[in-house]
Amino acid sequence: MRQYFLILIMLFTMDSAAQHRMYSYLALGDSYTIGESVPVYDNFPYQLVQKMRSKSIFFYAPEIVAKTGWTTNELLNGIEKTKLLPQYDLVTLLIGVNNQYRGRSVEEYAKEFEELLKLAIAFAGNKPERVVVVSIPDWGATPFAKDRDREKISLEIDAFNAVNKRISVAYHTKYAAITAGSRNALMDTSLVAPDGLHPSGFEYLKWVKEIEKEIKF
């Protein structure tokens, strides 16, 4: 009898799992996407998946195309060299801080960001509402920038974000504005990873709360 009930429980569990729609997620970006200097489970794509699962919206593990230091053109090259699925249920795009850091022009950024956004929309099955652009955080508020011109960095980050938001609106994608919150790192070091530059897992969780507001399934 005990064995019979165990079989029934197993069948019920398998049936329940089969009823869940599983979603796919592609995260495109740079060090902020891979979660430089934090455990992989603390980066925002993995925390986002966990958050969605807690709401009974079940995602596979995120597929990430990102690398520390990447600019827009390097992300374009990285996508071209990566074998990806034809389509994903959700795509996030966060890119541009290294364009600003390296002194690249806003005009160049606009052109390449638009190319990336078109690719992101294509990967989302041509459903722009399934693409979330994440604004660039302000690294000028971190301990790493203590000897830099913080005001100049912030103004430049704002200029790059004005571009990615304008293009996002034009293509009807979603937009998660996390920049203002990232500036709290100036007063709260718990928002910064051990390297003094990148976000902590706690800060990434704040991003997740903004991103999830834009996701409708």
QUIPE-V347916 format. One line per field, one symbol per residue. ss: DSSP state (a for helix, b for strand, c for the rest). psi: psi as a letter, one per 20 degrees, with the letter a starting at -180 (. if undefined). burial: I if it has 16 or more other C-alpha atoms within 10 Angstrom, else O. A space follows every 50 residues. Layout:
ss->???
psi->???
burial->???
This chain:
ss->caaaaaaaaaaaaaaaaaaccbbcbbbbbcaaaacccccaaacaaaaaaa aaaacccbbcccbbbbcccccaaaaaaaaacccccccccbbbbcccaaaa accccaaaaaaaaaaaaaaaaaaccccaaabbbbccccaaacaaacccca aaaaaaaaaaaaaaaaaaaacccbbbccaaaaaaaaccaaabccccccbc aaaaaaaaaaaaccccc
psi->gghghhgggghggggghhipppqqppppcbhhhilpjqqhiirhghhggh ghhijkopqrqqppnqqpipaghhgghgghiporqhqqhppqooqihhgg hjkqqhggggghgggghggggghkkknhijpoppqproiijrhhjhjrnh ggggggghghhhghgghgghjkrqpoojgghhiihhiniiiqrhijgrqr hgghhhgghgghhipo.
burial->OOOOOOOOOOOOOOOOOOOOOOIIIIIIIIIIIIIIIIOOOIIIIIIIII IIOOOOOIIOOIIIIIIOIIIIIIIIOIIOOOOOOOIIIIIIIIIIIIII OOOOOIOOIIOIIIOIIIOIIIIIOOIIIIIIIIIIIIIIIIIOOOOOOI OOIIOIIIOIIOIIIOIIOOIIIIIIIIIOOIIIIIOOIOIIIOOIIIII IIIIIOIIIIIOOIOOO
